[in-house]
């Protein structure tokens, strides 16, 4: 088995995790994920101010473990290179020199498409071409360049933008020699990488049934024992807090996905073929994953500077909450007319059990966005504060008057994979020319040129479609005695963001409950249970093998990333909102 451990799920994760994973038990590869769409904007801002364009916290973690990793032969693979993989690799080499260690450091380039003619790129949803020159443009590379770096003898591999799963797929290719047409094995490693990419979310963190999780304050980070056929066991080091169960792994599998065909540059992983088995305490086996040839295009993350934003939050308490909110708005717009801003978003957020005729408490969030930092800054925020003594009774604010902050937007695009050339560098020298790249014409397992690959086998019946009542197990459904209760009594959920869209995965623990859920939780009912998604386009996908449904809510988060104006700007709590909604559950399922 190849033991691949994770020590970071985002830029800002627990700094002690690298040491915990290296010292907590045997591992072969230490990985970490530092990049997200928002991170690329943050790094671009840092670079513009003369700061590093990579994740500096990676070096802080590395300082604690680099000597031990060299001594034990543990390889380190990280995407902390961000917008400057070469600079990050140089900093790692400098750290090794200061520690008196002999370390071979590789970095991967080729993802950065800044300055390239991107007129051939297109939006995956609309087909539109990029409208302007982006601030950052980075293609999602796969695991093969990482494997090439490890095969060349690298102790540490630093990348820029790769898929999150590539941090596991790359070491898998290195260890087992998978060819580009070993689709099933590659797909299995993609699933393994997806499970551990977000750190403790696979070991009980953010888990709907958190009361089942022992010692969550000391939650251990995950690792996978990856086999030659792409199957794996998800586990964690003994003696750490948290939980690895079919439920926690299912929750992470549903995080930030779309259809059951999970696209990637190494393989398409069929999430509707995944089989989960609890092998013992904190050990879940993943097997049966089927793969398909990767698509002919690579995904590109484009970010753009979009202007300036400011948010002021007022607290409303007691009676007549909605009337107070109207009065507060009228007072603000009397000082700074609403129509003078490029965009205005107003959100009334109930607190506690919600609003009632008897009163309650709510937050009134007013957000303005504008190209002019002055207009969106003190002109707006001071106007809100000026209403305090002349407005609604009980007025107070949670935010002081302040300046506007810049924000950016994210747009995905597709570009022909053959136009992207990954390059691998070891100790400053290029390795093997473009041999590290799996994307060129004629590469095994992918079609020549930009032609459309063979149509994949159809998904199993019912996948992606609403099921019909005939598929409900006998005795479950309408006509039975029901109990009105929160949906989350028997349903788990995990939600997240991808640009301006939100995904919401839900699962249950038995086939009987799943039979009921597939009939009960249609896209239409979801919109009734979650009024915030009403009127938006909702895609619904079924994963019977996981006893799960996945919903993609298009446009819920506006333009996404730092342009989001909802209180829950990344839809992290959308699943919990759904679980709190009241619905009628058959008593037989309780």
Buried (B, 14 or more C-beta within 10 A) or exposed (E): EBBBBBBBBBBEBBEEBBBBBBEBBEBBBBBBBBBBBBBBBBBBBBBEEEEBBBBBBBBEBBBBBBBBBBEEEBBBBBBBBBBBBBBBBBBBBEBBEEEEBEBBBBBBBBBBBBEBEBEBBBBBEEEEEBEEEBBBBBBBBBBBBBBBBBBBEBBBBBBBBBBBBBBBBBBBBBBBEBEBEBBBBBBBBBBBBBBBBBBBBBBBBBBBBEEEBEEBEEBBBBBBBBBBBBBBBBBBBEEBBBBBBBBBBBBBBBBBBBBBBBBBBBBBBBBBBBEBEBEEEBBBBBBBBBBBBBBBBBBBBBBBBBBBBBBBBBBBBEEBBEEBBEBBBEBBBEEBEEEBBBBBBBBBBBEEEEBEEEEBBBBBBBBBBBEBBEBBBBBBBBBBBBBBEEBBEEBEBEBEBBEBEBBBBBBBBBBBBBBBEBBBBBBEEEBBEBBBBBBBEEBEBBBEEBEEBEEEEEBBEBBBEBBEEEEBEEEBBEEBEBEEBBBBEBBBBBBBBBBBBBBBBBBBBEEBBBBBBBBBBBBEBBBEBBEBBEEBEBBBBBBBBBBBBBBBBBBBBBBBBBBBBBEBBBBBBBBBBBBBBEBBBBEEBE
